[in-house]
Amino acid sequence: MTPFYLEPNDQDRMRSRMDEFGRAAKRVAERVGALFVDTQAAFASHFDYVHPTALASDRVHPSLTGHLLLARALLEAIGFDWSRMRMGS
């Protein structure tokens, strides 16, 4: 899983640095055959709907919603079968 900084502007210095680290993580994952989760991408689609601080007040430490987005990204990466989820009894 990549590091992230919840900022939609990819020219922001901190965001740019996290993207750089994310690219390095991807190269390592590819080299060793490890699972790779792009956490920045998991958050990106939500910036159209909420301000980044709604997902992490300091843009680094996720809120409950931010944690749910991270969990969903990980579950999708491991091939979790959402159709097997049962709601209610």
C-alpha positions in Angstrom: 0.0 0.0 0.0 1.3 3.4 -1.0 1.8 6.3 1.3 -0.7 9.1 0.6 -1.4 12.7 1.1 -5.0 13.8 0.8 -4.5 16.7 -1.6 -6.2 16.7 -5.1 -3.5 19.0 -6.5 -0.7 16.7 -7.6 1.6 19.7 -7.9 1.5 20.3 -4.1 4.9 19.6 -2.7 3.9 17.0 -0.1 1.5 15.3 -2.5 4.2 15.2 -5.2 6.6 13.6 -2.7 4.1 11.0 -1.7 3.4 10.2 -5.4 7.1 9.7 -5.9 7.2 7.3 -2.9 4.2 5.5 -4.3 5.9 5.0 -7.7 8.9 3.5 -5.8 6.6 1.2 -3.9 5.0 0.1 -7.1 8.4 -0.7 -8.7 9.4 -2.8 -5.6 6.1 -4.6 -5.6 6.5 -5.5 -9.3 10.1 -6.6 -8.8 9.2 -9.0 -5.9 5.8 -10.0 -7.1 4.0 -8.4 -4.2 0.4 -7.2 -4.1 0.2 -3.4 -4.8 -2.5 -1.1 -3.6 -2.5 2.5 -4.8 -4.1 4.3 -1.8 -3.8 7.7 -3.4 -6.0 6.5 -6.2 -8.5 5.0 -3.8 -9.0 8.5 -2.3 -8.8 10.5 -5.6 -12.3 9.7 -6.9 -13.8 11.1 -3.7 -12.3 14.5 -4.0 -15.1 15.4 -6.4 -17.6 15.0 -3.6 -15.9 15.9 -0.3 -13.0 18.1 0.8 -9.9 16.1 1.6 -10.1 17.1 5.2 -13.4 15.2 5.5 -11.3 12.0 4.9 -8.4 13.0 7.1 -8.5 16.2 9.1 -4.7 16.7 8.8 -4.6 15.1 5.3 -2.5 12.2 6.7 -4.4 10.3 9.4 -7.7 9.0 8.0 -11.1 9.5 9.5 -13.5 6.5 9.8 -14.6 7.2 6.2 -10.9 7.4 5.1 -10.2 4.0 6.8 -13.2 2.5 5.0 -11.8 3.7 1.7 -8.5 2.1 2.5 -10.1 -1.1 3.6 -12.1 -1.3 0.4 -9.0 -0.7 -1.8 -7.2 -3.5 0.0 -10.2 -5.9 -0.2 -10.6 -5.2 -3.9 -6.8 -5.8 -4.5 -7.0 -9.2 -2.9 -10.1 -10.1 -5.0 -12.7 -10.0 -2.3 -16.1 -11.2 -3.6 -18.5 -8.4 -2.7 -21.4 -10.5 -4.1 -21.0 -12.9 -1.2 -21.8 -10.1 1.4 -25.1 -10.7 3.1 -26.9 -7.7 4.5 -29.2 -8.5 7.4 -30.4 -12.0 8.2 
